Amino acid sequence: MSSQRGSAGSRSQAVQRHSTASRLLLAACSGLVVVRCVHCDAAELLQCWSGPAGRRGILAAAATAVLGAAGAPSAEAFPNAVTILKRDMNDPKKLGLKPADLGLQDRGYMYRMVTRENQFENLETAATTGTLKECGNQPNCFSTTWDERVDKGLHDLQPWKFSGKTPEEAIKEIGEVIRAYPVGQLAADPPDKKGKQIGIDAGGFKIIQDTPRGIEIEFESLKRGHRDDVEFYISPGTAADAKEGELLVRSSSRQGNYDYGVNAGRLNRISADLQAKGGWTTFKIDAQSHPRYWSQNCPAGDYRKAPFSVRKTFPEECKKYPYDDRDE
């Protein structure tokens, strides 16, 4: 009997110890969600919540969560930003969630359109070689994956073309243009107190992935800390030794409705810099090619809460769209 009572008592103490450690992990991970949810991704949160097995592992995970939350804001700033803002706790960056399906993927659902004869369209090649992610409904995205009936004049991009260079050389040139990209470009407002021009992508950028077949970048706005995802990939099926080919392109905001011309201004600058290198054919995003995009973003910049005046930044694209004074 005494042996059984001792065994039961040991089990009870073990359960209590495990419960205490679990509560500690719960508190730490909850703190991570509250303090840092806008600065971390899903994998980071999952790592905290799942935690390593055992008491020591749980305590280590909890400590990591607490220490990570304490140092999060400064770690998230891109070093090439125009300036580093000191943010109040009540004004965190609004990074948004990064889509899980970026990159080249088989997006067969985009092509299984049923015709009037109830037959599937024969778009086998597009469905099996991979394409970039399509855009949503908002005027804050461009992609070479698009639907004529939905995206024309709003999200559609024609693939960029290169000649006189291999796919790897083409991607290398894109990397050179990206690394030389002028953060804070197209600044229409006067410089700030430090003399810094706060324009498009003033929060800087970071190259997330760079391979011989593609490159992915994250760009950030300065004031609100919004993140945009940009991708350039050689069209699947292009031989490695080919001397010409097509480039698939996507630039998209993670959240919000309007992008105030940011994605267009960014792609237009990158395409112009590529053309200056020679051997590139790209397409400008202007009021003629994308009227549905500009007709929404130009008036959006008239609102008091807009980050900047779209009309001042893009006068040519906005001149045909009337001023929106509903917010006055």
Phi and psi restraints in degrees (value plus and minus 20) as a CYANA .aco file:
   2 SER   PHI     -83.1   -43.1
   2 SER   PSI     -56.1   -16.1
   3 SER   PHI     -83.9   -43.9
   3 SER   PSI     -61.0   -21.0
   4 GLN   PHI     -86.6   -46.6
   4 GLN   PSI     -60.5   -20.5
   5 ARG   PHI     -84.5   -44.5
   5 ARG   PSI     -59.8   -19.8
   6 GLY   PHI     -84.3   -44.3
   6 GLY   PSI     -61.2   -21.2
   7 SER   PHI     -84.4   -44.4
   7 SER   PSI     -61.9   -21.9
   8 ALA   PHI     -85.1   -45.1
   8 ALA   PSI     -59.4   -19.4
   9 GLY   PHI     -84.7   -44.7
   9 GLY   PSI     -59.1   -19.1
  10 SER   PHI     -83.3   -43.3
  10 SER   PSI     -62.3   -22.3
  11 ARG   PHI     -84.0   -44.0
  11 ARG   PSI     -59.4   -19.4
  12 SER   PHI     -83.1   -43.1
  12 SER   PSI     -63.2   -23.2
  13 GLN   PHI     -84.7   -44.7
  13 GLN   PSI     -58.9   -18.9
  14 ALA   PHI     -84.3   -44.3
  14 ALA   PSI     -61.5   -21.5
  15 VAL   PHI     -82.7   -42.7
  15 VAL   PSI     -62.2   -22.2
  16 GLN   PHI     -83.5   -43.5
  16 GLN   PSI     -62.8   -22.8
  17 ARG   PHI     -82.3   -42.3
  17 ARG   PSI     -63.6   -23.6
  18 HIS   PHI     -84.1   -44.1
  18 HIS   PSI     -59.4   -19.4
  19 SER   PHI     -84.3   -44.3
  19 SER   PSI     -61.5   -21.5
  20 THR   PHI     -83.4   -43.4
  20 THR   PSI     -64.9   -24.9
  21 ALA   PHI     -84.4   -44.4
  21 ALA   PSI     -58.8   -18.8
  22 SER   PHI     -84.7   -44.7
  22 SER   PSI     -60.0   -20.0
  23 ARG   PHI     -84.9   -44.9
  23 ARG   PSI     -56.0   -16.0
  24 LEU   PHI     -83.4   -43.4
  24 LEU   PSI     -64.6   -24.6
  25 LEU   PHI     -83.5   -43.5
  25 LEU   PSI     -60.9   -20.9
  26 LEU   PHI     -80.7   -40.7
  26 LEU   PSI     -64.6   -24.6
  27 ALA   PHI     -85.0   -45.0
  27 ALA   PSI     -62.3   -22.3
  28 ALA   PHI     -86.1   -46.1
  28 ALA   PSI     -64.8   -24.8
  29 CYS   PHI     -87.7   -47.7
  29 CYS   PSI     -54.8   -14.8
  30 SER   PHI     -83.9   -43.9
  30 SER   PSI     -59.4   -19.4
  31 GLY   PHI     -83.9   -43.9
  31 GLY   PSI     -56.7   -16.7
  32 LEU   PHI     -83.1   -43.1
  32 LEU   PSI     -61.5   -21.5
  33 VAL   PHI     -85.7   -45.7
  33 VAL   PSI     -63.1   -23.1
  34 VAL   PHI     -90.8   -50.8
  34 VAL   PSI     -66.5   -26.5
  35 VAL   PHI    -101.6   -61.6
  35 VAL   PSI     -52.4   -12.4
  36 ARG   PHI    -147.5  -107.5
  36 ARG   PSI     -11.9    28.1
  37 CYS   PHI     -79.6   -39.6
  37 CYS   PSI     -47.7    -7.7
  38 VAL   PHI    -104.8   -64.8
  38 VAL   PSI     -24.7    15.3
  39 HIS   PHI    -132.5   -92.5
  39 HIS   PSI     -15.9    24.1
  40 CYS   PHI    -151.8  -111.8
  40 CYS   PSI     143.6   183.6
  41 ASP   PHI    -122.9   -82.9
  41 ASP   PSI     157.1   197.1
  42 ALA   PHI     -82.8   -42.8
  42 ALA   PSI     -57.1   -17.1
  43 ALA   PHI     -83.8   -43.8
  43 ALA   PSI     -57.7   -17.7
  44 GLU   PHI     -86.5   -46.5
  44 GLU   PSI     -62.9   -22.9
  45 LEU   PHI     -84.6   -44.6
  45 LEU   PSI     -62.3   -22.3
  46 LEU   PHI     -82.2   -42.2
  46 LEU   PSI     -58.7   -18.7
  47 GLN   PHI     -82.4   -42.4
  47 GLN   PSI     -59.2   -19.2
  48 CYS   PHI     -88.9   -48.9
  48 CYS   PSI     -68.0   -28.0
  49 TRP   PHI     -87.3   -47.3
  49 TRP   PSI     -59.0   -19.0
  50 SER   PHI     -91.9   -51.9
  50 SER   PSI     -67.8   -27.8
  51 GLY   PHI      43.8    83.8
  51 GLY   PSI     134.6   174.6
  52 PRO   PHI     -92.9   -52.9
  52 PRO   PSI     137.5   177.5
  53 ALA   PHI     -94.4   -54.4
  53 ALA   PSI     133.7   173.7
  54 GLY   PHI      72.3   112.3
  54 GLY   PSI     138.1   178.1
  55 ARG   PHI     -84.0   -44.0
  55 ARG   PSI     -65.3   -25.3
  56 ARG   PHI     -83.6   -43.6
  56 ARG   PSI     -59.4   -19.4
  57 GLY   PHI     -84.3   -44.3
  57 GLY   PSI     -60.4   -20.4
  58 ILE   PHI     -83.7   -43.7
  58 ILE   PSI     -64.9   -24.9
  59 LEU   PHI     -84.2   -44.2
  59 LEU   PSI     -58.5   -18.5
  60 ALA   PHI     -85.0   -45.0
  60 ALA   PSI     -61.6   -21.6
  61 ALA   PHI     -83.6   -43.6
  61 ALA   PSI     -60.2   -20.2
  62 ALA   PHI     -84.3   -44.3
  62 ALA   PSI     -64.3   -24.3
  63 ALA   PHI     -83.3   -43.3
  63 ALA   PSI     -61.4   -21.4
  64 THR   PHI     -80.7   -40.7
  64 THR   PSI     -61.5   -21.5
  65 ALA   PHI     -82.3   -42.3
  65 ALA   PSI     -65.4   -25.4
  66 VAL   PHI     -86.7   -46.7
  66 VAL   PSI     -67.8   -27.8
  67 LEU   PHI     -84.7   -44.7
  67 LEU   PSI     -58.3   -18.3
  68 GLY   PHI     -84.1   -44.1
  68 GLY   PSI     -60.9   -20.9
  69 ALA   PHI     -84.5   -44.5
  69 ALA   PSI     -54.9   -14.9
  70 ALA   PHI     -87.9   -47.9
  70 ALA   PSI     -51.8   -11.8
  71 GLY   PHI    -126.3   -86.3
  71 GLY   PSI      -6.9    33.1
  72 ALA   PHI     -86.1   -46.1
  72 ALA   PSI     -69.6   -29.6
  73 PRO   PHI     -76.9   -36.9
  73 PRO   PSI     -65.9   -25.9
  74 SER   PHI     -91.0   -51.0
  74 SER   PSI     -52.9   -12.9
  75 ALA   PHI     -87.8   -47.8
  75 ALA   PSI     -42.3    -2.3
  76 GLU   PHI    -103.9   -63.9
  76 GLU   PSI     -33.1     6.9
  77 ALA   PHI     -93.3   -53.3
  77 ALA   PSI     113.7   153.7
  78 PHE   PHI     -95.2   -55.2
  78 PHE   PSI     112.3   152.3
  79 PRO   PHI     -84.5   -44.5
  79 PRO   PSI     -40.5    -0.5
  80 ASN   PHI    -114.0   -74.0
  80 ASN   PSI      -4.3    35.7
  81 ALA   PHI     -84.7   -44.7
  81 ALA   PSI     133.5   173.5
  82 VAL   PHI     -78.2   -38.2
  82 VAL   PSI     -61.4   -21.4
  83 THR   PHI    -175.6  -135.6
  83 THR   PSI     141.6   181.6
  84 ILE   PHI    -124.7   -84.7
  84 ILE   PSI      99.3   139.3
  85 LEU   PHI    -106.8   -66.8
  85 LEU   PSI     119.2   159.2
  86 LYS   PHI    -109.6   -69.6
  86 LYS   PSI      94.0   134.0
  87 ARG   PHI    -118.3   -78.3
  87 ARG   PSI     123.3   163.3
  88 ASP   PHI     -95.0   -55.0
  88 ASP   PSI     133.4   173.4
  89 MET   PHI     -79.3   -39.3
  89 MET   PSI     -49.2    -9.2
  90 ASN   PHI    -105.4   -65.4
  90 ASN   PSI     -18.8    21.2
  91 ASP   PHI    -151.8  -111.8
  91 ASP   PSI      42.7    82.7
  92 PRO   PHI     -94.0   -54.0
  92 PRO   PSI     145.9   185.9
  93 LYS   PHI     -85.2   -45.2
  93 LYS   PSI     127.0   167.0
  94 LYS   PHI    -129.1   -89.1
  94 LYS   PSI      51.1    91.1
  95 LEU   PHI     -87.4   -47.4
  95 LEU   PSI     -55.7   -15.7
  96 GLY   PHI      59.7    99.7
  96 GLY   PSI     144.1   184.1
  97 LEU   PHI    -105.1   -65.1
  97 LEU   PSI     112.4   152.4
  98 LYS   PHI     -95.7   -55.7
  98 LYS   PSI     109.2   149.2
  99 PRO   PHI     -78.5   -38.5
  99 PRO   PSI     121.4   161.4
 100 ALA   PHI    -103.1   -63.1
 100 ALA   PSI     -30.5     9.5
 101 ASP   PHI    -134.9   -94.9
 101 ASP   PSI      17.9    57.9
 102 LEU   PHI     -97.3   -57.3
 102 LEU   PSI     151.2   191.2
 103 GLY   PHI      65.8   105.8
 103 GLY   PSI    -198.6  -158.6
 104 LEU   PHI     -97.3   -57.3
 104 LEU   PSI     102.8   142.8
 105 GLN   PHI    -161.6  -121.6
 105 GLN   PSI     137.1   177.1
 106 ASP   PHI     -95.6   -55.6
 106 ASP   PSI      87.8   127.8
 107 ARG   PHI    -130.8   -90.8
 107 ARG   PSI      42.2    82.2
 108 GLY   PHI     -76.9   -36.9
 108 GLY   PSI     -48.7    -8.7
 109 TYR   PHI     -82.0   -42.0
 109 TYR   PSI     -41.7    -1.7
 110 MET   PHI     -96.2   -56.2
 110 MET   PSI     -35.5     4.5
 111 TYR   PHI    -138.4   -98.4
 111 TYR   PSI     -26.1    13.9
 112 ARG   PHI    -106.6   -66.6
 112 ARG   PSI      41.0    81.0
 113 MET   PHI    -110.2   -70.2
 113 MET   PSI     106.8   146.8
 114 VAL   PHI    -103.1   -63.1
 114 VAL   PSI     109.5   149.5
 115 THR   PHI    -105.1   -65.1
 115 THR   PSI     156.9   196.9
 116 ARG   PHI     -82.7   -42.7
 116 ARG   PSI     -48.2    -8.2
 117 GLU   PHI    -104.3   -64.3
 117 GLU   PSI     -11.6    28.4
 118 ASN   PHI      42.0    82.0
 118 ASN   PSI      14.4    54.4
 119 GLN   PHI    -134.9   -94.9
 119 GLN   PSI     124.0   164.0
 120 PHE   PHI     -95.9   -55.9
 120 PHE   PSI     120.0   160.0
 121 GLU   PHI     -87.4   -47.4
 121 GLU   PSI     126.8   166.8
 122 ASN   PHI    -108.3   -68.3
 122 ASN   PSI      62.3   102.3
 123 LEU   PHI    -141.3  -101.3
 123 LEU   PSI      26.1    66.1
 124 GLU   PHI     -75.7   -35.7
 124 GLU   PSI     -64.5   -24.5
 125 THR   PHI     -81.0   -41.0
 125 THR   PSI     -67.7   -27.7
 126 ALA   PHI     -83.1   -43.1
 126 ALA   PSI     -53.8   -13.8
 127 ALA   PHI     -98.8   -58.8
 127 ALA   PSI     -40.6    -0.6
 128 THR   PHI    -127.0   -87.0
 128 THR   PSI     -38.1     1.9
 129 THR   PHI    -114.7   -74.7
 129 THR   PSI     -35.7     4.3
 130 GLY   PHI      77.7   117.7
 130 GLY   PSI     122.2   162.2
 131 THR   PHI    -160.2  -120.2
 131 THR   PSI     150.7   190.7
 132 LEU   PHI    -100.9   -60.9
 132 LEU   PSI     146.1   186.1
 133 LYS   PHI     -85.3   -45.3
 133 LYS   PSI     122.7   162.7
 134 GLU   PHI     -98.9   -58.9
 134 GLU   PSI     152.8   192.8
 135 CYS   PHI    -111.2   -71.2
 135 CYS   PSI     142.9   182.9
 136 GLY   PHI    -104.7   -64.7
 136 GLY   PSI    -173.7  -133.7
 137 ASN   PHI    -107.3   -67.3
 137 ASN   PSI     -40.6    -0.6
 138 GLN   PHI     -97.4   -57.4
 138 GLN   PSI     132.7   172.7
 139 PRO   PHI    -102.2   -62.2
 139 PRO   PSI      39.0    79.0
 140 ASN   PHI    -160.6  -120.6
 140 ASN   PSI      11.6    51.6
 141 CYS   PHI    -179.4  -139.4
 141 CYS   PSI     126.9   166.9
 142 PHE   PHI    -154.1  -114.1
 142 PHE   PSI     123.0   163.0
 143 SER   PHI    -175.6  -135.6
 143 SER   PSI     128.2   168.2
 144 THR   PHI     -98.9   -58.9
 144 THR   PSI     -22.0    18.0
 145 THR   PHI    -122.4   -82.4
 145 THR   PSI      89.3   129.3
 146 TRP   PHI    -174.9  -134.9
 146 TRP   PSI     143.4   183.4
 147 ASP   PHI    -132.4   -92.4
 147 ASP   PSI     108.5   148.5
 148 GLU   PHI     -75.1   -35.1
 148 GLU   PSI     -59.0   -19.0
 149 ARG   PHI     -97.2   -57.2
 149 ARG   PSI     -40.6    -0.6
 150 VAL   PHI    -132.9   -92.9
 150 VAL   PSI     -60.7   -20.7
 151 ASP   PHI    -123.8   -83.8
 151 ASP   PSI     -29.2    10.8
 152 LYS   PHI     -79.2   -39.2
 152 LYS   PSI     107.9   147.9
 153 GLY   PHI      57.8    97.8
 153 GLY   PSI     -17.4    22.6
 154 LEU   PHI    -145.5  -105.5
 154 LEU   PSI     -73.8   -33.8
 155 HIS   PHI    -141.7  -101.7
 155 HIS   PSI     -32.8     7.2
 156 ASP   PHI     -90.3   -50.3
 156 ASP   PSI     118.0   158.0
 157 LEU   PHI    -150.8  -110.8
 157 LEU   PSI     117.5   157.5
 158 GLN   PHI    -104.0   -64.0
 158 GLN   PSI     122.4   162.4
 159 PRO   PHI     -76.7   -36.7
 159 PRO   PSI     119.5   159.5
 160 TRP   PHI     -95.7   -55.7
 160 TRP   PSI     131.6   171.6
 161 LYS   PHI    -141.8  -101.8
 161 LYS   PSI     122.7   162.7
 162 PHE   PHI    -146.4  -106.4
 162 PHE   PSI     132.9   172.9
 163 SER   PHI    -168.7  -128.7
 163 SER   PSI     133.4   173.4
 164 GLY   PHI      56.8    96.8
 164 GLY   PSI      -4.0    36.0
 165 LYS   PHI    -175.5  -135.5
 165 LYS   PSI     134.3   174.3
 166 THR   PHI     -98.9   -58.9
 166 THR   PSI     145.3   185.3
 167 PRO   PHI     -75.6   -35.6
 167 PRO   PSI     -61.2   -21.2
 168 GLU   PHI     -84.8   -44.8
 168 GLU   PSI     -59.4   -19.4
 169 GLU   PHI     -86.9   -46.9
 169 GLU   PSI     -55.7   -15.7
 170 ALA   PHI     -84.0   -44.0
 170 ALA   PSI     -65.2   -25.2
 171 ILE   PHI     -85.0   -45.0
 171 ILE   PSI     -56.2   -16.2
 172 LYS   PHI     -82.4   -42.4
 172 LYS   PSI     -60.9   -20.9
 173 GLU   PHI     -86.0   -46.0
 173 GLU   PSI     -57.3   -17.3
 174 ILE   PHI     -83.0   -43.0
 174 ILE   PSI     -62.2   -22.2
 175 GLY   PHI     -80.2   -40.2
 175 GLY   PSI     -59.8   -19.8
 176 GLU   PHI     -83.8   -43.8
 176 GLU   PSI     -62.2   -22.2
 177 VAL   PHI     -85.8   -45.8
 177 VAL   PSI     -61.9   -21.9
 178 ILE   PHI     -83.1   -43.1
 178 ILE   PSI     -65.8   -25.8
 179 ARG   PHI     -85.3   -45.3
 179 ARG   PSI     -44.7    -4.7
 180 ALA   PHI    -115.5   -75.5
 180 ALA   PSI     -14.4    25.6
 181 TYR   PHI     -81.1   -41.1
 181 TYR   PSI     110.6   150.6
 182 PRO   PHI    -102.4   -62.4
 182 PRO   PSI      77.8   117.8
 183 VAL   PHI     -82.2   -42.2
 183 VAL   PSI     122.0   162.0
 184 GLY   PHI      62.0   102.0
 184 GLY   PSI      -2.3    37.7
 185 GLN   PHI     -87.9   -47.9
 185 GLN   PSI     143.4   183.4
 186 LEU   PHI      37.5    77.5
 186 LEU   PSI      19.0    59.0
 187 ALA   PHI     -97.2   -57.2
 187 ALA   PSI      94.0   134.0
 188 ALA   PHI    -112.9   -72.9
 188 ALA   PSI     -42.9    -2.9
 189 ASP   PHI    -106.9   -66.9
 189 ASP   PSI     139.2   179.2
 190 PRO   PHI     -81.6   -41.6
 190 PRO   PSI     137.9   177.9
 191 PRO   PHI     -80.1   -40.1
 191 PRO   PSI     136.2   176.2
 192 ASP   PHI     -97.1   -57.1
 192 ASP   PSI    -191.9  -151.9
 193 LYS   PHI     -82.9   -42.9
 193 LYS   PSI     -44.6    -4.6
 194 LYS   PHI    -112.1   -72.1
 194 LYS   PSI     -15.6    24.4
 195 GLY   PHI      60.0   100.0
 195 GLY   PSI      -5.6    34.4
 196 LYS   PHI    -108.8   -68.8
 196 LYS   PSI     117.8   157.8
 197 GLN   PHI    -106.5   -66.5
 197 GLN   PSI      96.5   136.5
 198 ILE   PHI    -120.8   -80.8
 198 ILE   PSI      69.8   109.8
 199 GLY   PHI    -134.9   -94.9
 199 GLY   PSI    -165.7  -125.7
 200 ILE   PHI     -88.8   -48.8
 200 ILE   PSI     117.2   157.2
 201 ASP   PHI      39.1    79.1
 201 ASP   PSI      13.0    53.0
 202 ALA   PHI     -88.3   -48.3
 202 ALA   PSI     -35.8     4.2
 203 GLY   PHI     -98.8   -58.8
 203 GLY   PSI     -21.0    19.0
 204 GLY   PHI      70.2   110.2
 204 GLY   PSI    -191.7  -151.7
 205 PHE   PHI    -173.0  -133.0
 205 PHE   PSI     145.9   185.9
 206 LYS   PHI    -164.8  -124.8
 206 LYS   PSI     112.3   152.3
 207 ILE   PHI     -98.8   -58.8
 207 ILE   PSI      97.3   137.3
 208 ILE   PHI    -108.0   -68.0
 208 ILE   PSI     -57.5   -17.5
 209 GLN   PHI    -166.0  -126.0
 209 GLN   PSI     114.2   154.2
 210 ASP   PHI    -159.6  -119.6
 210 ASP   PSI      86.6   126.6
 211 THR   PHI    -146.6  -106.6
 211 THR   PSI     148.2   188.2
 212 PRO   PHI     -82.9   -42.9
 212 PRO   PSI     -33.9     6.1
 213 ARG   PHI    -132.0   -92.0
 213 ARG   PSI     -28.0    12.0
 214 GLY   PHI    -194.2  -154.2
 214 GLY   PSI     143.7   183.7
 215 ILE   PHI    -163.4  -123.4
 215 ILE   PSI     116.9   156.9
 216 GLU   PHI    -143.4  -103.4
 216 GLU   PSI     118.8   158.8
 217 ILE   PHI    -155.6  -115.6
 217 ILE   PSI     127.8   167.8
 218 GLU   PHI    -131.9   -91.9
 218 GLU   PSI     108.6   148.6
 219 PHE   PHI    -131.7   -91.7
 219 PHE   PSI     131.9   171.9
 220 GLU   PHI    -153.9  -113.9
 220 GLU   PSI     118.9   158.9
 221 SER   PHI    -101.1   -61.1
 221 SER   PSI     133.5   173.5
 222 LEU   PHI    -101.9   -61.9
 222 LEU   PSI     -71.3   -31.3
 223 LYS   PHI     -86.8   -46.8
 223 LYS   PSI     -66.7   -26.7
 224 ARG   PHI    -123.9   -83.9
 224 ARG   PSI     -31.3     8.7
 225 GLY   PHI      50.4    90.4
 225 GLY   PSI       9.5    49.5
 226 HIS   PHI     -93.9   -53.9
 226 HIS   PSI     122.7   162.7
 227 ARG   PHI    -127.8   -87.8
 227 ARG   PSI     118.9   158.9
 228 ASP   PHI    -138.8   -98.8
 228 ASP   PSI     123.8   163.8
 229 ASP   PHI    -126.6   -86.6
 229 ASP   PSI     109.3   149.3
 230 VAL   PHI    -146.3  -106.3
 230 VAL   PSI     115.6   155.6
 231 GLU   PHI    -155.2  -115.2
 231 GLU   PSI     120.4   160.4
 232 PHE   PHI    -152.6  -112.6
 232 PHE   PSI     102.3   142.3
 233 TYR   PHI    -155.9  -115.9
 233 TYR   PSI     119.3   159.3
 234 ILE   PHI     -84.2   -44.2
 234 ILE   PSI     116.7   156.7
 235 SER   PHI     -79.4   -39.4
 235 SER   PSI     107.5   147.5
 236 PRO   PHI     -75.1   -35.1
 236 PRO   PSI     124.3   164.3
 237 GLY   PHI      75.2   115.2
 237 GLY   PSI     -30.0    10.0
 238 THR   PHI     -96.6   -56.6
 238 THR   PSI     104.0   144.0
 239 ALA   PHI     -84.2   -44.2
 239 ALA   PSI     127.3   167.3
 240 ALA   PHI     -83.8   -43.8
 240 ALA   PSI     -48.0    -8.0
 241 ASP   PHI    -119.6   -79.6
 241 ASP   PSI     -10.0    30.0
 242 ALA   PHI     -84.9   -44.9
 242 ALA   PSI     130.7   170.7
 243 LYS   PHI    -125.8   -85.8
 243 LYS   PSI     -10.0    30.0
 244 GLU   PHI    -179.9  -139.9
 244 GLU   PSI     142.0   182.0
 245 GLY   PHI     154.9   194.9
 245 GLY   PSI    -194.2  -154.2
 246 GLU   PHI    -136.8   -96.8
 246 GLU   PSI     130.6   170.6
 247 LEU   PHI    -136.6   -96.6
 247 LEU   PSI     106.0   146.0
 248 LEU   PHI    -105.8   -65.8
 248 LEU   PSI     119.1   159.1
 249 VAL   PHI    -153.2  -113.2
 249 VAL   PSI     122.0   162.0
 250 ARG   PHI    -169.4  -129.4
 250 ARG   PSI     114.9   154.9
 251 SER   PHI    -159.2  -119.2
 251 SER   PSI     102.7   142.7
 252 SER   PHI    -168.7  -128.7
 252 SER   PSI     123.3   163.3
 253 SER   PHI     -99.5   -59.5
 253 SER   PSI     126.9   166.9
 254 ARG   PHI     -99.6   -59.6
 254 ARG   PSI     -45.9    -5.9
 255 GLN   PHI    -169.6  -129.6
 255 GLN   PSI     155.6   195.6
 256 GLY   PHI      64.4   104.4
 256 GLY   PSI     156.9   196.9
 257 ASN   PHI    -122.3   -82.3
 257 ASN   PSI     -78.5   -38.5
 258 TYR   PHI    -113.9   -73.9
 258 TYR   PSI     134.7   174.7
 259 ASP   PHI    -134.3   -94.3
 259 ASP   PSI     -19.1    20.9
 260 TYR   PHI      37.8    77.8
 260 TYR   PSI      12.0    52.0
 261 GLY   PHI      63.7   103.7
 261 GLY   PSI     -15.8    24.2
 262 VAL   PHI     -85.0   -45.0
 262 VAL   PSI     -69.3   -29.3
 263 ASN   PHI     -83.3   -43.3
 263 ASN   PSI     -57.3   -17.3
 264 ALA   PHI     -87.0   -47.0
 264 ALA   PSI     -67.2   -27.2
 265 GLY   PHI     -81.3   -41.3
 265 GLY   PSI     -57.3   -17.3
 266 ARG   PHI     -86.9   -46.9
 266 ARG   PSI     -71.0   -31.0
 267 LEU   PHI     -85.3   -45.3
 267 LEU   PSI     -56.5   -16.5
 268 ASN   PHI     -83.3   -43.3
 268 ASN   PSI     -59.0   -19.0
 269 ARG   PHI     -88.2   -48.2
 269 ARG   PSI     -64.6   -24.6
 270 ILE   PHI     -83.8   -43.8
 270 ILE   PSI     -62.4   -22.4
 271 SER   PHI     -86.3   -46.3
 271 SER   PSI     -58.7   -18.7
 272 ALA   PHI     -85.2   -45.2
 272 ALA   PSI     -60.8   -20.8
 273 ASP   PHI     -88.2   -48.2
 273 ASP   PSI     -52.9   -12.9
 274 LEU   PHI     -88.6   -48.6
 274 LEU   PSI     -63.4   -23.4
 275 GLN   PHI     -80.7   -40.7
 275 GLN   PSI     -53.3   -13.3
 276 ALA   PHI     -85.2   -45.2
 276 ALA   PSI     -42.9    -2.9
 277 LYS   PHI     -98.6   -58.6
 277 LYS   PSI     -39.8     0.2
 278 GLY   PHI      69.3   109.3
 278 GLY   PSI     128.3   168.3
 279 GLY   PHI      60.3   100.3
 279 GLY   PSI      -0.9    39.1
 280 TRP   PHI    -147.2  -107.2
 280 TRP   PSI     120.3   160.3
 281 THR   PHI    -141.8  -101.8
 281 THR   PSI      93.3   133.3
 282 THR   PHI    -146.1  -106.1
 282 THR   PSI     156.6   196.6
 283 PHE   PHI    -153.7  -113.7
 283 PHE   PSI     107.4   147.4
 284 LYS   PHI     -96.8   -56.8
 284 LYS   PSI     123.0   163.0
 285 ILE   PHI    -116.3   -76.3
 285 ILE   PSI      80.3   120.3
 286 ASP   PHI    -148.9  -108.9
 286 ASP   PSI    -194.3  -154.3
 287 ALA   PHI     -86.1   -46.1
 287 ALA   PSI     -46.6    -6.6
 288 GLN   PHI     -97.5   -57.5
 288 GLN   PSI     -60.7   -20.7
 289 SER   PHI    -101.2   -61.2
 289 SER   PSI     -49.4    -9.4
 290 HIS   PHI    -156.0  -116.0
 290 HIS   PSI      43.9    83.9
 291 PRO   PHI     -83.6   -43.6
 291 PRO   PSI     -53.9   -13.9
 292 ARG   PHI     -89.4   -49.4
 292 ARG   PSI     -48.8    -8.8
 293 TYR   PHI     -92.9   -52.9
 293 TYR   PSI     -72.1   -32.1
 294 TRP   PHI     -91.4   -51.4
 294 TRP   PSI     -51.7   -11.7
 295 SER   PHI     -85.7   -45.7
 295 SER   PSI     -39.7     0.3
 296 GLN   PHI    -117.9   -77.9
 296 GLN   PSI     -58.4   -18.4
 297 ASN   PHI     -98.7   -58.7
 297 ASN   PSI     -51.7   -11.7
 298 CYS   PHI     -83.5   -43.5
 298 CYS   PSI     -71.8   -31.8
 299 PRO   PHI     -85.1   -45.1
 299 PRO   PSI     -49.3    -9.3
 300 ALA   PHI     -81.9   -41.9
 300 ALA   PSI     -50.7   -10.7
 301 GLY   PHI     -93.4   -53.4
 301 GLY   PSI     -26.3    13.7
 302 ASP   PHI    -104.1   -64.1
 302 ASP   PSI     -33.3     6.7
 303 TYR   PHI     -94.1   -54.1
 303 TYR   PSI     132.0   172.0
 304 ARG   PHI     -82.6   -42.6
 304 ARG   PSI     -51.9   -11.9
 305 LYS   PHI    -108.6   -68.6
 305 LYS   PSI     -16.6    23.4
 306 ALA   PHI     -86.4   -46.4
 306 ALA   PSI     123.4   163.4
 307 PRO   PHI     -87.5   -47.5
 307 PRO   PSI     -46.6    -6.6
 308 PHE   PHI    -183.3  -143.3
 308 PHE   PSI     149.4   189.4
 309 SER   PHI    -101.2   -61.2
 309 SER   PSI      96.1   136.1
 310 VAL   PHI     -87.3   -47.3
 310 VAL   PSI     -53.4   -13.4
 311 ARG   PHI     -85.0   -45.0
 311 ARG   PSI     -59.1   -19.1
 312 LYS   PHI     -90.3   -50.3
 312 LYS   PSI     -56.1   -16.1
 313 THR   PHI     -97.2   -57.2
 313 THR   PSI     -56.9   -16.9
 314 PHE   PHI    -148.5  -108.5
 314 PHE   PSI      48.4    88.4
 315 PRO   PHI     -82.5   -42.5
 315 PRO   PSI     -57.5   -17.5
 316 GLU   PHI     -88.3   -48.3
 316 GLU   PSI     -61.6   -21.6
 317 GLU   PHI     -91.6   -51.6
 317 GLU   PSI     -46.7    -6.7
 318 CYS   PHI    -121.1   -81.1
 318 CYS   PSI     -25.8    14.2
 319 LYS   PHI     -86.0   -46.0
 319 LYS   PSI     -43.7    -3.7
 320 LYS   PHI    -109.8   -69.8
 320 LYS   PSI     -25.0    15.0
 321 TYR   PHI    -125.7   -85.7
 321 TYR   PSI     106.6   146.6
 322 PRO   PHI     -85.1   -45.1
 322 PRO   PSI     132.7   172.7
 323 TYR   PHI     -86.6   -46.6
 323 TYR   PSI     117.7   157.7
 324 ASP   PHI    -121.8   -81.8
 324 ASP   PSI      89.1   129.1
 325 ASP   PHI    -124.6   -84.6
 325 ASP   PSI      -2.3    37.7
 326 ARG   PHI     -86.8   -46.8
 326 ARG   PSI     -40.1    -0.1
 327 ASP   PHI    -111.9   -71.9
 327 ASP   PSI     -19.7    20.3
